[in-house]
């Protein structure tokens, strides 16, 4: 009994795949705290092992996640970024500037009879053909305190390199009196706000745009493809030469339109004026032949038509 506390000699077996006994724990002399501490250490190591491994790998410059994190040089600029900052300018006769490889100059705000206008010269310096029907530019008018007054889309025209043209826009009386600053910007369909249309009895979605004398109704299918355009112009008879010329021009336009596929036009004249109506099957008609900025191709979407027509002074819903 006196040899109960004698320590056993540790013997390590050198044979392969054999169980080796390193020692024995004597239960009567060991309390539970040792096991608790031991298991606590194992648990903590298991929990924090991934973090410890990541820290060591980062210290050694290794990446074991499979995700390559790009190294960004803060002093290196993107040479492919050709975008230009949109600036606001004080309107004056001497104003001249360049934006998006286009020169703008000869700004004039003027009045003729009861009509108000803004005009300026546009010169193409891009080295390529510039088509305003495909690349949509806008002039925005602002008051002295930088409040947006109106937005006007450029009239469709094409400019060869080094060629120039004059853009002329009608202004409202309030816009004319408040106009103090302008801004030129380029916009795409992504810049236009979404629009929700109501369905008619023909299962088509309708967008109606009108001003004081002209109403255009655009019909879309369920996939937002433009199907038809109905254009109605009401012209009042003021017994002037201007009215006579307009009547003659619209009569000629009826004949011209009715000789084109997918288009039918009519004109009804009464004592107080005339009404000109045109129906266009967009899928059939050659829209480019009609030379009218208000007519769109079949791939045009509702928000595009609404935004651009409102920029021409129409109210759309």
C-alpha positions in Angstrom: 0.0 0.0 0.0 2.9 2.3 0.6 3.8 2.2 -3.1 0.5 3.5 -4.4 1.9 6.9 -5.3 4.8 5.5 -7.3 5.1 7.0 -10.8 4.9 4.7 -13.7 7.8 4.7 -16.2 6.8 6.1 -19.6 7.6 3.6 -22.4 7.3 4.6 -26.1 6.8 1.8 -28.5 8.8 2.4 -31.7 6.7 0.0 -33.8 4.5 1.6 -36.5 0.7 1.8 -36.0 0.9 0.8 -32.4 -0.9 2.5 -29.5 1.6 4.3 -27.2 0.8 5.0 -23.6 2.3 8.3 -22.4 1.0 8.2 -18.8 -1.9 7.9 -16.5 -4.1 10.4 -14.7 -4.8 9.6 -11.1 -8.5 10.5 -10.6 -8.2 10.7 -6.8 -5.7 13.6 -7.1 -7.2 15.5 -10.0 -10.2 17.8 -9.7 -12.7 18.7 -12.5 -11.2 22.2 -13.1 -8.3 20.9 -15.1 -10.6 19.3 -17.6 -12.8 22.4 -17.8 -9.9 24.6 -18.5 -8.5 22.2 -21.1 -11.9 21.9 -23.0 -12.3 25.7 -22.8 -8.9 26.1 -24.5 -9.9 23.7 -27.3 -13.2 25.5 -27.8 -11.6 28.9 -28.0 -9.0 27.7 -30.5 -11.7 26.1 -32.7 -13.7 29.4 -32.7 -10.8 31.7 -33.4 -8.7 29.5 -35.6 -10.0 31.0 -38.9 -9.3 34.5 -37.8 -5.9 33.5 -36.5 -5.1 31.8 -39.8 -6.2 34.9 -41.9 -4.1 37.2 -39.7 -1.1 35.0 -40.2 -1.6 34.7 -43.9 -2.1 38.5 -44.3 1.1 39.0 -42.3 2.9 36.7 -44.6 1.3 38.3 -47.7 -0.7 35.2 -48.6 -4.4 35.0 -49.9 -6.2 31.8 -49.3 -9.8 33.0 -49.9 -9.7 32.6 -53.7 -10.8 36.2 -54.2 -8.2 38.5 -55.8 -8.4 42.0 -54.3 -7.2 44.6 -56.9 -4.5 47.0 -55.8 -5.6 50.6 -56.6 -3.0 53.2 -57.2 -4.6 56.5 -55.9 -2.4 58.6 -58.1 -3.4 56.7 -61.3 -6.3 58.3 -63.2 -8.6 56.5 -65.6 -7.4 57.5 -69.0 -10.6 56.1 -70.6 -12.8 58.6 -68.7 -13.6 61.2 -71.3 -16.7 62.6 -69.6 -16.9 66.3 -69.1 -18.2 68.3 -66.2 -21.6 69.9 -67.0 -21.4 73.6 -66.2 -23.9 76.4 -65.8 -23.2 79.7 -67.6 -24.4 83.2 -67.3 -26.3 84.0 -70.5 -24.7 86.8 -72.5 -24.1 87.7 -76.1 -20.4 87.0 -75.6 -20.8 83.6 -74.1 -18.9 80.9 -75.8 -17.7 77.5 -74.6 -17.1 73.9 -75.6 -18.9 70.8 -74.3 -18.5 67.2 -75.5 -16.4 68.3 -78.5 -19.1 70.8 -79.6 -18.6 74.5 -79.6 -21.5 76.8 -78.5 -21.5 80.5 -79.2 -23.6 83.5 -80.5 -26.3 83.2 -77.8 -29.3 85.5 -78.3 -32.4 85.9 -76.3 -34.9 88.0 -78.3 -38.5 88.8 -79.0 -40.4 89.0 -82.3 -43.9 90.3 -82.1 -45.6 88.2 -79.4 -43.1 85.4 -79.6 -39.9 84.8 -77.5 -36.8 82.9 -78.6 -33.4 81.6 -77.5 -30.9 80.9 -80.3 -27.2 79.9 -80.4 -24.7 78.5 -82.8 -23.6 74.8 -82.7 -20.3 73.7 -84.3 -19.2 70.1 -84.6 -15.5 69.7 -83.7 -15.7 66.0 -82.9 -14.2 64.7 -86.1 -17.2 62.6 -86.7 -20.8 63.0 -88.0 -23.0 64.4 -85.3 -26.7 63.3 -85.5 -29.0 65.0 -82.9 -31.8 62.5 -83.6 -29.6 59.7 -82.1 -27.4 61.7 -79.6 -29.8 63.8 -77.6 -28.6 67.2 -76.3 -30.6 69.6 -74.2 -30.4 73.2 -73.2 -31.7 74.0 -69.7 -32.7 77.5 -68.8 -32.3 78.8 -65.2 -33.3 81.9 -63.3 -30.7 84.1 -61.5 -31.1 82.0 -58.3 -30.4 78.8 -60.4 -34.0 77.6 -60.4 -34.7 75.4 -63.4 -37.2 77.1 -65.8 -37.5 74.8 -68.8 -35.7 72.1 -70.6 -35.4 72.1 -74.4 -34.2 69.2 -76.6 -32.1 70.1 -79.6 -34.0 70.0 -82.9 -33.0 67.1 -85.0 -30.3 67.8 -87.5 -27.0 66.2 -88.7 -23.7 68.0 -88.7 -20.5 66.9 -90.5 -17.2 67.6 -88.8 -16.4 71.4 -88.8 -20.0 72.1 -89.9 -22.3 74.3 -87.8 -26.0 75.1 -87.4 -28.2 77.4 -85.4 -30.6 76.0 -82.8 -33.7 78.1 -82.1 -36.1 77.5 -79.2 -39.5 79.1 -78.4 -39.6 80.5 -74.8 -42.7 81.2 -72.7 -43.2 84.8 -71.5 -42.2 83.9 -67.9 -39.2 81.9 -69.1 -38.0 84.8 -71.3 -38.3 87.3 -68.4 -36.6 85.1 -65.9 -33.9 83.5 -68.0 -30.4 84.3 -66.7 -28.3 81.1 -66.9 -28.1 78.1 -69.2 -26.7 74.6 -69.2 -26.0 72.2 -72.0 -26.3 68.4 -71.2 -26.3 65.1 -73.0 -29.0 62.6 -71.9 -30.0 59.0 -72.7 -33.0 56.8 -71.9 -31.4 56.0 -68.6 -31.8 59.6 -67.5 -35.5 59.6 -68.2 -38.1 58.9 -65.5 -40.2 55.8 -65.8 -43.9 56.3 -66.9 -47.0 54.2 -66.3 -49.6 54.2 -69.1 -53.3 53.3 -69.0 -54.7 50.6 -71.3 -57.5 51.4 -73.7 -60.3 49.1 -75.0 -58.0 47.8 -77.8 -55.5 46.4 -75.2 -53.0 49.1 -76.1 -51.2 51.6 -73.8 -51.8 55.2 -74.6 -49.6 58.3 -74.2 -51.2 61.6 -75.2 -49.1 64.8 -75.7 -50.6 68.1 -76.5 -50.0 71.9 -76.7 -52.3 74.7 -77.7 -52.7 73.6 -81.3 -51.4 70.1 -81.6 -52.2 66.7 -80.1 -50.3 63.5 -80.6 -51.5 60.1 -79.4 -48.9 57.3 -79.1 -50.1 53.7 -78.9 -47.8 51.1 -77.4 -48.2 47.3 -77.0 -47.6 45.4 -73.8 -43.9 45.2 -74.5 -43.6 49.0 -74.7 -43.2 48.9 -78.5 -44.7 51.8 -80.4 -47.5 50.8 -82.7 -49.2 53.9 -84.0 -49.2 57.6 -83.9 -52.2 59.9 -84.4 -51.3 63.5 -85.1 -54.0 66.2 -85.1 -53.3 69.9 -85.8 -55.9 72.6 -85.3 -55.0 75.9 -87.1 -57.1 79.0 -86.5 -58.0 81.3 -89.4 -56.8 84.8 -88.7 -57.2 85.9 -92.4 -53.5 86.5 -92.6 -50.9 85.5 -95.2 -49.4 83.2 -92.6 -52.7 81.3 -92.4 -52.9 81.0 -96.2 -49.4 79.7 -96.5 -50.0 77.2 -93.7 -53.2 75.9 -95.4 -51.3 75.4 -98.7 -48.4 73.6 -97.0 -50.7 71.2 -95.1 -52.7 70.5 -98.3 -49.5 69.5 -100.0 -48.5 67.4 -97.0 -51.8 65.4 -97.2 -51.0 64.5 -100.8 -47.4 63.6 -99.9 -48.3 61.5 -96.9 -51.0 59.5 -98.7 -48.4 58.4 -101.2 -46.3 56.8 -98.5 -46.8 53.3 -97.0 -48.4 53.1 -93.6 -49.6 56.7 -93.5 -52.9 58.3 -94.2 -53.7 62.1 -93.9 -56.7 64.3 -94.2 -57.6 68.0 -94.0 -60.9 69.5 -93.1 -61.4 73.2 -93.6 -64.1 75.4 -92.0 -64.5 79.2 -91.7 -62.6 79.4 -88.5 -59.7 77.4 -89.7 -58.7 73.8 -90.6 -57.9 70.5 -88.9 -55.1 68.3 -90.2 -55.0 64.6 -89.2 -52.4 62.0 -89.8 -52.5 58.3 -88.8 -49.1 56.4 -88.9 -48.6 52.7 -88.7 -45.1 52.9 -87.2 -44.3 49.3 -88.1 -44.9 49.9 -91.8 -44.0 53.6 -92.3 -40.6 54.9 -92.9 -40.4 57.5 -90.1 -37.2 59.1 -91.2 -38.9 60.2 -94.5 -41.5 62.3 -92.6 -39.1 64.9 -91.3 -41.0 65.4 -88.0 -39.2 65.4 -84.6 -42.5 64.3 -83.0 -42.6 61.0 -84.9 -40.8 58.0 -83.3 -39.6 54.6 -84.5 -41.3 51.4 -83.2 -38.4 50.7 -80.8 -39.0 53.9 -78.9 -40.3 53.4 -75.4 -42.9 55.5 -73.4 -40.5 57.2 -71.1 -38.4 58.3 -74.0 -41.3 59.8 -75.9 -42.8 61.5 -72.8 -39.6 63.1 -71.6 -38.6 64.4 -75.0 -42.1 65.7 -76.0 -42.3 67.6 -72.7 -39.0 69.1 -73.6 -40.6 70.4 -76.8 -43.3 72.2 -74.8 -46.0 69.5 -74.8 -48.0 68.3 -71.8 -48.1 64.4 -71.7 -50.1 62.0 -69.7 
